[in-house]
Structure formats: C-alpha cells, structure tokens
Amino acid sequence: MDAFKIRKGLGRGLSSLIGDSRVNTDVNKLSITDLVRNKFQPRKNFNKENLEELSNSIKERGIIQPIIVRKSKDHNKKYEIIAGERRWIAAQNAGLHEVPVVITEVDDLKSLEFAIVENVQRHDLNPIEEANGYQRLISDFSYDHEKVAKFIGKSRSHISNCLRLLTLPKEITELIENNKLSQGHAKVLVGLENALFVAKKIVEKKLSVRQAESLVKLFKTKKIPKFISRDPNLRQLENSLKDKIGLNVFIKNKKNNSGSIYFEYKDIDQLNRLIEIVKLNY
C-alpha cells in the first residue's frame, strides 16, 4: 500500500518519478537534525506568512505528508531532503524533534527533478528560481529546451521565455526575487539596453504591465539621428540628459548660442508618453 499520495499535474508528476526509483514505502521517523537541505533545491525564498500558517497546522495535526529523502553523499549519517523542505522548516518552527520520512535511492538528476516538480506543481517558485532550476537541468544534465518542456509539461515557449529572464542584470533579477517586479514586467525588459533604468521607473511609479509596455516602446526606437553634435561639451550634456531620462537627446546650438533640444520618438503615442514622463519626473 502506498505510504502517501502525491499530486500529479506536470508532464511527469512526483508519483511518476518515484515509480522510476527504488523506494522504501514504509514511513520512517527521523530526527530533524538528521536531515539536510537539498543542494539542488531551486527554491531560495520562503514566504514567512505561509510558513507560519504551515507551522501552526503542524502543531495541531502533525505532518500529514512525509518528507522524501535520500542518503546524503556530503554529510555522513545524514539524509538529504528530496521533497518537503518547507515542511521540514515548518516542523522546526513548530518545535518537533522528529519528522516522518520516506527514504528513496535516486541520483543527482532525479533529485533535481524531484525538487523542480514539487515546487512548480505548488507554484512555490518565483520566476528566477524557476528559471535557475531549468538552467541547471540544461547546464548540468544536458537537457535542451524541448526536453525541459516535455518533462515539466509546459510549452517550449514558456521555458524559453523563463530562461531569458536570466539574461537580465542582477539588480533586476533581485527585484523579481523580492516580488517588486512581476514576471510580466520582467518579460518586457529582456533585451532592453536601458533595462535597469526602466525597471527602477516601473517600481518607483508602480506601473502596471501595460503601462510598462508603453514605456518600453520609447526605448526600442532604432532611428539614426539626423545630426550629431560636434562640440564635445554638447555631447557630454546630451549623454548626461540621456542618462537622466533614458532617451536619446540631441542639442543643436547656433553661433549666437540659440538653438533646440530634440527628444527622439517615433509616433504620437510615444510623444504623449514622453510628455507624461517629463511631468512625472519634473
């Protein structure tokens, strides 16, 4: 008889993965100190409020679903958590000394697969953690985008879009990990030259994804300027203004020191958006 039930829902559910492995179906009790976290665990952040709720539930009813473990290769007489790290942490917070476990024999690839499947099924990973999990399958175990998509049960485009987030500057990925930027916001920043500047504006002004898309359009124009300032002082001023507002700026100065300042835009929507940016910032 199965010692526990595991939810399905991805290309290969946890039950499918367990079916591929040697498992002792008896539920054992191990000391909390005998367990160590999974070195392949993609999840780094745990919601404090949800963790507290789980701790309270464990105090009342105990741990209903056992933690899946394997013998640790790095820690003598310890067991590495394959699935259930959140339950393990909550059990510690609840004051438990022992936890129910199911011991399985799996290799490093299977350990990573377990960790990714459990977290993606529960929607516990933020987009960067999810992308790092997929990247590890690719880098360490020679998966390609198609194989990851089939394994996870998601489209190849979802996997590719998720992995593109890892090309963003570290400052932006940290904003995503800290839930200051959503995945929708992050997608519109990929490949943008001024991505960090725009990201800070999105956070500062609390822009919606749609507003962020409108803002990004301003930074994707590829027009070649019709004139270039030859005066190095003017070029320095142009660059200073560009750094300040994130748009190409051109200054045309005459001999009598009269002239014009040009902001580059390509349509009326961008013009209106530019005016809005100026009003918001000045």
C-alpha positions in Angstrom: 0.0 0.0 0.0 1.3 3.5 -0.8 2.6 5.3 2.2 1.4 8.6 0.9 -0.3 10.3 -2.0 1.4 12.8 -4.3 -0.4 15.2 -6.6 0.0 15.0 -10.3 -0.3 17.7 -12.9 3.0 18.2 -14.7 4.5 16.3 -17.7 5.9 13.8 -15.2 4.4 14.0 -11.7 6.2 13.1 -8.5 4.4 9.7 -8.4 5.9 9.0 -11.9 9.4 10.0 -10.7 9.1 7.8 -7.6 8.0 5.0 -9.8 11.3 5.2 -11.6 13.2 4.9 -8.3 13.9 2.4 -5.6 11.7 3.4 -2.6 11.2 2.1 0.8 7.4 2.6 1.1 7.5 2.4 4.9 7.2 5.7 6.6 10.1 6.1 9.0 10.7 8.6 11.7 14.0 10.6 11.6 15.3 13.3 13.9 15.0 16.8 12.4 18.8 17.2 12.9 19.4 14.1 10.7 18.1 16.0 7.6 19.9 18.5 5.4 18.6 20.6 2.6 18.7 19.5 -1.0 21.8 21.0 -2.7 19.8 21.0 -5.9 16.8 22.8 -4.4 15.9 25.7 -6.8 13.8 27.5 -4.2 15.7 30.0 -2.1 12.9 32.2 -0.6 10.1 31.0 1.6 7.0 33.2 2.3 7.1 33.9 6.1 3.3 34.2 6.4 2.7 30.9 4.6 5.4 29.2 6.6 3.9 30.4 9.9 0.5 29.0 8.8 2.0 25.6 8.0 3.8 25.6 11.4 0.5 26.3 13.1 -1.1 23.5 11.1 1.7 21.1 12.0 1.3 21.9 15.7 -2.3 21.0 15.5 -2.3 18.0 13.2 1.3 17.0 12.7 2.9 16.3 9.3 0.4 14.6 7.1 2.6 14.1 4.0 6.0 12.5 4.8 9.2 14.2 3.6 11.1 12.3 0.8 14.8 11.9 1.5 17.9 10.1 0.3 21.2 9.3 2.0 23.5 12.3 1.8 26.7 12.0 -0.1 28.2 15.0 1.6 27.2 14.6 5.2 27.9 11.3 7.0 24.8 9.6 8.6 22.6 12.4 7.3 19.7 12.3 4.8 19.2 14.9 2.1 15.7 16.2 1.5 14.4 15.5 -2.0 10.9 16.9 -1.5 9.4 18.6 1.6 12.0 21.2 2.7 9.2 23.7 3.5 7.6 21.0 5.8 11.0 20.4 7.4 11.5 24.1 8.2 7.9 24.5 9.5 8.4 21.4 11.7 11.4 23.0 13.3 9.4 26.2 13.9 6.7 24.1 15.4 9.1 22.6 17.9 9.0 19.0 16.5 12.1 16.8 17.2 11.2 14.0 14.6 9.5 14.0 11.2 8.0 11.2 9.1 10.1 10.4 6.0 10.1 8.1 3.0 13.6 7.0 2.0 14.4 6.7 -1.7 17.5 5.9 -3.8 18.0 8.5 -6.5 20.9 10.1 -8.4 21.6 13.8 -8.6 19.5 14.3 -11.7 16.4 12.6 -10.1 17.0 14.7 -7.0 16.9 17.9 -9.1 13.8 16.7 -11.0 12.0 16.0 -7.7 12.8 19.4 -6.4 11.6 21.2 -9.5 8.5 19.2 -10.0 7.3 19.6 -6.4 7.9 23.4 -6.4 6.4 24.1 -9.8 3.4 22.0 -9.0 2.8 24.0 -5.9 3.6 27.3 -7.6 6.1 28.0 -4.9 9.0 29.2 -7.1 9.4 32.8 -8.1 10.3 33.2 -11.9 14.0 33.5 -11.3 14.1 30.4 -9.1 12.1 28.5 -11.7 14.5 29.7 -14.5 17.5 28.7 -12.5 16.1 25.2 -12.0 15.5 24.8 -15.7 19.0 26.2 -16.4 20.5 23.6 -14.1 18.8 20.8 -16.0 20.3 22.2 -19.2 23.8 23.0 -17.9 24.4 20.1 -15.6 22.4 17.3 -17.2 22.4 18.2 -20.9 18.7 18.9 -21.3 17.5 21.1 -24.1 14.5 23.4 -24.1 12.3 20.8 -25.7 13.3 18.1 -23.2 12.7 20.5 -20.3 9.3 21.5 -21.7 8.2 17.9 -22.1 9.4 17.0 -18.6 7.7 19.9 -16.9 4.6 19.7 -19.0 4.7 23.3 -20.2 5.2 24.8 -23.7 8.7 25.3 -25.1 8.0 29.0 -25.4 7.2 29.2 -21.7 10.6 27.5 -20.9 12.5 29.8 -23.4 10.8 33.0 -22.0 11.5 31.9 -18.5 15.2 31.3 -19.2 15.5 34.7 -20.9 14.9 36.3 -17.6 18.4 35.1 -16.5 19.9 37.5 -19.1 18.7 40.5 -17.2 21.1 42.4 -14.9 21.5 41.0 -11.4 19.8 44.1 -9.9 16.6 43.4 -11.9 16.6 39.6 -11.0 16.8 40.6 -7.4 13.8 42.9 -7.8 11.9 39.9 -9.3 13.0 37.6 -6.4 11.8 40.2 -3.9 8.4 40.4 -5.6 9.0 44.1 -6.6 8.7 43.2 -10.3 6.3 40.6 -11.7 7.2 38.1 -14.5 5.1 40.2 -16.8 7.1 43.3 -16.1 10.4 41.3 -16.4 9.5 40.0 -19.9 9.2 43.4 -21.4 12.7 44.3 -20.0 14.5 41.5 -21.7 16.9 42.7 -24.4 16.4 46.4 -23.5 19.5 48.5 -23.4 18.3 50.7 -20.6 16.6 47.8 -18.7 17.7 48.7 -15.2 16.7 52.4 -15.7 13.2 51.3 -16.9 12.9 48.7 -14.1 13.6 51.4 -11.4 10.9 53.6 -13.0 8.4 50.8 -13.0 9.0 50.1 -9.3 9.1 53.8 -8.4 5.9 54.7 -10.3 4.2 51.4 -9.6 3.4 50.9 -13.2 1.2 48.1 -14.4 2.5 45.7 -17.0 0.6 47.5 -19.7 2.0 50.9 -18.7 5.4 49.3 -18.6 5.0 48.0 -22.1 4.1 51.6 -23.3 7.2 52.9 -21.5 9.4 50.3 -23.1 8.3 51.3 -26.6 10.1 54.6 -26.0 13.4 52.8 -25.6 13.2 50.5 -28.6 13.5 53.0 -31.4 16.4 52.4 -33.7 16.4 55.7 -35.5 19.8 57.2 -36.6 20.0 60.8 -35.6 19.8 63.3 -38.4 22.6 65.3 -36.9 25.4 64.8 -34.4 26.8 67.4 -32.1 30.4 68.0 -32.8 31.1 70.1 -29.8 32.4 67.7 -27.0 30.7 69.8 -24.3 27.4 69.5 -26.1 27.9 65.7 -26.5 28.6 65.4 -22.8 25.5 67.3 -22.0 23.4 65.1 -24.4 24.8 62.0 -22.7 24.1 63.4 -19.3 20.4 64.1 -20.2 20.2 60.7 -21.9 21.3 59.0 -18.7 18.8 61.1 -16.7 15.7 60.3 -18.7 16.7 57.2 -20.7 16.0 58.6 -24.2 18.2 59.9 -27.0 18.7 63.6 -26.7 20.2 65.9 -29.4 21.2 69.5 -28.8 21.5 71.9 -31.8 23.4 75.1 -30.8 23.9 78.1 -33.1 26.8 80.6 -33.0 24.7 83.1 -31.1 24.0 80.3 -28.5 20.4 79.9 -29.5 19.2 76.5 -30.6 17.0 73.5 -30.0 16.8 70.3 -27.9 15.4 67.2 -29.6 14.0 64.1 -27.8 13.8 61.1 -30.1 10.3 59.4 -30.5 8.6 57.6 -33.4 4.9 58.1 -33.0 2.2 60.2 -31.3 1.8 57.6 -28.5 5.5 57.8 -27.7 5.2 61.6 -27.7 2.4 61.5 -25.3 4.2 59.1 -23.1 7.3 61.2 -23.2 5.3 64.2 -22.0 3.9 62.1 -19.2 7.4 61.0 -18.1 8.6 64.6 -18.1 5.6 65.7 -16.0 6.1 62.8 -13.6 9.8 63.5 -13.1 10.0 67.2 -13.3 
